Amino acid sequence: MTAAAHHFARLLALALEPGGPPVTATAPVRPESFAPGTTRVRASVLLAMVDIVAGQTPDGPGKPAVGATMDLRLVLLSSPPTTGHLHFRCEPLRVGRRFVVAETELFSDGSPLPFGRAVSTFAVLDLGAGMPVGASRVVPVEGGSFDAFLGARVQDEHTLVLDSSPRLANGPAGTLHGGVQALAAELAAQRVVSGRDRGLAVTDLDIRYLDRLRVGPLTASARQVPSRTGAPVAVVRLGDAGSGDRLIGHATVSFGQL
C-alpha cells in the first residue's frame, strides 16, 4: 500500500511545547531523514525544523507566526543523535518592527550541551496563527526517505530541478517551504563536492531566501569553491526556471567530519 502524500512539514513530526519564549519543541529521530548509507540526520532536515520553531518567536506557539524567513544558518557542533529525540530551544535575540532575529540550540536526549546552533532572521508579516502546540503523530514518508519524497530530478552534473507541488509549498508565503529549498541545496551540493566521501557530513548550512518561487520549477545549481581548511564547500544558486531562472535563493554548504 502506498503511503499518503502528507505535507513536507507534517513529516517532520515536530511537537511544539506550550509557553515561551523561549520556544521549545521535540521531534523523533527518523531513519527517513538520514543521508543515504548513514545514520546521520540531514542538516537540511534539521534546518527545516529550526525554521518552524524559530518562526514562532517572539510570542510562542499558537500566536501569530513571525513571518517569512529571510536567512537561516545552522552549524553542527557534533554529531546529531541517531536514535531518540531531537530537542529545540529558541530565544529571540532582537525583536524589531520589521525583523526578528533568533537563536536556536539543538540537543539530544539528556544532553546539557547542544550539538547544533542556528541563527535566523524573519521578516515581520501577518501570516495568521502559528503552529499549534502538542504532540504530532508520526506518519509514513512516501518513497521511504525525505530524499525520495522531494522528487528532485537531475538536469546535469551540478543542477537539480524540483517541481512545485502543494505537499512542498509554504502556503502563506506563496513559495516552496524553506526546508524543501534547503534539502534541494544540500542534495545539489553533494553532487559537486570532490571525493563525495560518505564520511563527510554537512557541518554548516547557510541559506538566504531572496524571493518567492513565482512560476517554477526550482533549480538548484551547485559549484565547489575553495576553502581555507581544504574541506569541501559548495555554493548553490536557487532559481525560478519558469521566470528566466531568476535568483530566488543562495546557499553555502560546508562539509567536514563530525
Secondary structure, 3 states (H helix, E strand, C coil): CCCCCCCHHHHCCCEECCCCCCEEEEEECCHHHECCCCCCECHHHHHHHHHHHHCCCCCCCCCECCCCEEEEEEEECCCCCCCCEEEEEEEEEEECCCEEEEEEEEEECCCCCCCEEEEEEEECCCCCECCCECCCCCCCCCCCCHHHHHCCEEEECCEEEECCCHHHEEHHHCEECHHHHHHHHHHHHHHHCCCCCCCCEEEEEEEEECCCCCCCCEEEEEEEECCCCCCCEEEEEEEEHHHCCEEEEEEEEEEECC
